[in-house]
Amino acid sequence: MKDLEIDLKTEYTAAADRLIFRNKERLLDLYDEPVHTRARRAGIIRFAAIAAAAALLLSGTTAFAMSNPKVMSELRALIDRHTTDLDITDEKKDELEDLIGYWHVQTPDIASKLENLRSNSYGEVIGGLHTGDLFGVAAKDGSSNERGYVYRYDYGLTHKEDLLPEEAAAIEQSSADILLLPVDQKTGSKRSWVYVFDFEGMRILGKYNDYLGFVTNEMLEDPEYAERMPDGECCEPYKEFVQNRINYKKEHGEAPPIDKFYDVNKVECPTEGYDNVSFLLCQFPTEMDDPIEGPQLRFVPPVSNDVTAVSSDPEVFEVKEFYFSEYGDIHPHPKLEGVNHKVGTATITVKDGGNTYLFEFRMYIDRNSYMQTSTWLNEDEYMDTDSAKVPSGDSGDDNAEEDISKRPTEGYDKDVQLTLCQFPIRVNDDQTLDYHYVPPVSNDVTAISSDPIRRYPPSPKLRRCKPQGRTLHDHGKRRRKRISI
Amino acid sequence: MLMRIEKQEFEEVIQKYSDVMLRCAFAYCENVADAEDVVQEAFIRYLKKSPHFREEEHRKAWLLRVVINLAKNLRRSFWQRNKSELSEDIPAGDNSLRKCEIWSAVQALPAKYKLVIELYYHEGYTIEEIAAITGSKRSTVGLRLTKAKELLKNIYEEESV
């Protein structure tokens, strides 16, 4: 052992001395460069790479493309090219977009490839990937037309070729970070759902079962919009809806209330037996631990009747306490057309081993009375000693350097997602909220009903949205077993 | 951006700590490019946060801690865990490191042991200081150091056989 000690103190240290940061000037550049620019660029690059990989997975071309050295080296080379300078030019964006497009291969056998990625019991979203920067989802609409989409809009990286021009424009205007349109536009098959994801916050901002959220005022200026919508029986309710809105605008000179022509009986959604009931499926995608097994989710039992927390922490932690500390005013969502946005501050106390941490989260409510709330451990919260709350019982000394060993990062790190989902289903006229919690449907899916009577998950039959060519029994077979506590 | 750090101070910090930060990151990343990215990101955090430290050692510990966290994140990311290995474990053109037996042996250790070896032998931190930096218990660091040396000894013995 003595020789080893000597070797470590001499030879190892001498060798380690040769490992130096090669270009310190580059670091110094950080001082002059706006940090957000750097981070933004890094985000784009990371996104491009991850999206490409995810798209490969989702496309089903080769489920294990990421283990293919050739693919990897190509991606690596591209990333390297983009790390050589700091500017985010339009050309660079285009190139990145091309990259994603290049890898975003559609293949006929996507359905079979994605079976293993099935992530909920509804059948619309049949695969999902989440990394720190990407939420890629493959979806199907109940027919044989499955498509996988990996979207990110905030940097202008997207695939719009499958969208109607008006839709693309509306999406641009909405500035939504991610949209998933699980429909094959080219064949005009049913557009069953539209999900809107907040990329950064891993929130599902909304789930629309018609065009409510995307029929913008600008669209209404175009009387032919409805006519250009895809043909097909399933689209008729939407066409009618849109046409009604257009007519209303012509007659009244202003857009109708968002729910003016909303007729649940004409919309293919799981409202059967519920009347005008909002029914929300809340899914909690987190990082995929295994491309075959899919997202490894850890469900945390409900904190209260209206709050469910889900963690991707492999060691499920206990949600001890939850309370709202503040409600904000309801106002239009800054990003989403027709979506009301209510920001409130809430605090959750999470117990992890012997430590207790506090987190804040925000909530959003859309005008259809759906609501999503979530929280996550973002980088700043967990990296910054000031914003990250130290374990309770701490001395209270807020000196950053004193907190180094006490940060609530142990066991969490960045990958861990803590998602809180609260479900006040209805925003009443007096702006109060009604809550109706429905127990989880599965370990990673919670269904919420606004029906004051039906407070439990509907039967599988009711939950299924227009089964087409597949029995519920088949569907259940494909459902993977989840880890639960 | 909140910019309370003077440029000259920032430059000094880079000169002073970027190498040790790189080596700590390298223990987890196992390739220089990723380690450099981690260091760069740590400095971005440093600029954004502009933390105040009472002692210089606290600054160093803060930077190392951030690097370790970031490196862990990188390693645990989906991307990292699913990519194929690229043989880029040392700087290009510096083959002398590969030839260093003890260096290669240390690199074969799990990251947590590599980090302890680096901080203890190369940076000269005490076990208590390492515990503070890594957020581990003192006993844990001590055990890791002992275990690392045992593993290294085994590697030595295997090679001699």
Contacts between the chains, C-beta under 8 A, distances in Angstrom:
chain1	res1	chain2	res2	distance
A	1	B	149	6.7
A	1	B	153	6.2
A	3	B	156	7.9
A	4	B	102	8.0
A	4	B	149	6.1
A	4	B	152	5.7
A	4	B	153	5.7
A	4	B	156	6.6
A	5	B	149	7.8
A	7	B	101	7.8
A	7	B	102	4.4
A	8	B	102	6.5
A	8	B	106	7.8
A	8	B	117	6.7
A	8	B	121	4.5
A	8	B	149	7.9
A	8	B	152	7.7
A	9	B	121	5.8
A	11	B	100	6.2
A	11	B	101	7.5
A	11	B	102	4.7
A	11	B	103	7.3
A	12	B	100	7.7
A	12	B	102	4.7
A	12	B	103	6.0
A	12	B	106	6.1
A	12	B	117	7.2
A	12	B	121	5.9
A	12	B	122	6.8
A	13	B	121	6.0
A	13	B	122	4.7
A	14	B	100	7.9
A	15	B	96	7.7
A	15	B	97	5.6
A	15	B	100	4.2
A	15	B	102	7.1
A	15	B	103	3.9
A	16	B	23	5.7
A	16	B	103	7.2
A	16	B	118	6.6
A	16	B	122	4.7
A	17	B	122	7.8
A	18	B	94	6.1
A	18	B	96	6.8
A	18	B	97	6.0
A	19	B	19	7.4
A	19	B	22	6.5
A	19	B	23	5.5
A	19	B	26	6.3
A	19	B	32	7.6
A	19	B	90	7.4
A	19	B	91	6.9
A	19	B	97	7.0
A	20	B	18	7.9
A	20	B	19	4.7
A	20	B	22	6.8
A	21	B	14	8.0
A	21	B	18	4.1
A	21	B	19	5.6
A	21	B	21	7.6
A	21	B	22	4.7
A	21	B	36	6.4
A	21	B	39	6.2
A	22	B	32	7.6
A	22	B	36	7.1
A	22	B	91	6.6
A	24	B	14	5.3
A	24	B	15	6.6
A	24	B	18	5.7
A	26	B	40	7.2
A	27	B	14	4.8
A	27	B	18	6.0
A	27	B	39	7.3
A	27	B	40	6.2
A	27	B	43	5.4
A	28	B	7	7.9
A	28	B	10	7.1
A	28	B	11	5.6
A	28	B	14	6.0
A	30	B	10	7.9
A	30	B	40	7.0
A	30	B	43	5.5
A	30	B	44	6.0
A	30	B	47	6.1
A	31	B	5	7.9
A	31	B	7	5.2
A	31	B	10	5.1
A	31	B	11	7.8
A	31	B	47	6.7
A	32	B	7	8.0
A	34	B	1	6.5
A	35	B	1	5.3
A	35	B	44	5.4
A	35	B	47	5.9
A	35	B	48	5.5
A	36	B	1	7.2
A	38	B	44	6.1
A	39	B	44	6.7
A	42	B	41	7.7
A	46	B	79	7.7
A	49	B	79	6.6
A	50	B	78	7.3
A	50	B	79	5.4
A	53	B	79	6.7
A	53	B	82	7.2
A	66	B	82	4.5
A	66	B	83	6.0
A	66	B	84	7.3
A	67	B	82	7.1
A	67	B	83	7.8
A	67	B	84	5.2
A	68	B	84	6.9
A	69	B	84	4.8
A	69	B	86	7.9
A	72	B	83	5.6
A	72	B	84	5.0
A	72	B	86	7.2
A	73	B	86	7.4
A	76	B	86	6.9
A	129	B	78	7.3
A	130	B	78	7.8
A	131	B	77	6.1
A	131	B	78	4.1
A	131	B	79	6.1
A	132	B	73	7.8
A	132	B	77	6.0
A	132	B	78	7.8
A	287	B	78	5.5
A	288	B	78	6.1
A	291	B	82	7.1
A	382	B	69	7.9
A	383	B	45	6.0
A	383	B	49	7.9
A	383	B	66	6.4
A	383	B	69	6.5
A	384	B	49	6.0
A	385	B	51	7.5
A	399	B	54	7.1
A	400	B	49	8.0
A	400	B	51	4.7
A	400	B	52	7.1
A	400	B	53	7.3
A	400	B	58	8.0
A	400	B	62	6.7
A	401	B	51	7.6
A	401	B	53	5.3
A	401	B	54	6.6
A	401	B	55	7.5
A	401	B	58	3.4
A	401	B	59	7.7
A	401	B	61	6.9
A	401	B	62	6.0
A	404	B	58	7.9
A	404	B	61	5.8
A	404	B	62	6.2
A	404	B	65	5.1
A	404	B	132	6.1
A	404	B	133	7.0
A	404	B	135	7.1
A	405	B	131	7.1
A	405	B	132	5.0
A	405	B	133	7.9
A	405	B	135	4.8
A	406	B	135	7.8
A	407	B	65	8.0
A	407	B	135	7.0
A	409	B	69	6.0
A	409	B	135	7.1
A	410	B	135	5.9
A	413	B	69	6.7
A	413	B	72	5.6
A	413	B	73	5.5
A	413	B	76	6.4
A	414	B	69	7.9
A	414	B	73	4.2
A	414	B	76	7.7
A	415	B	73	6.7
A	415	B	76	5.1
A	415	B	77	6.9
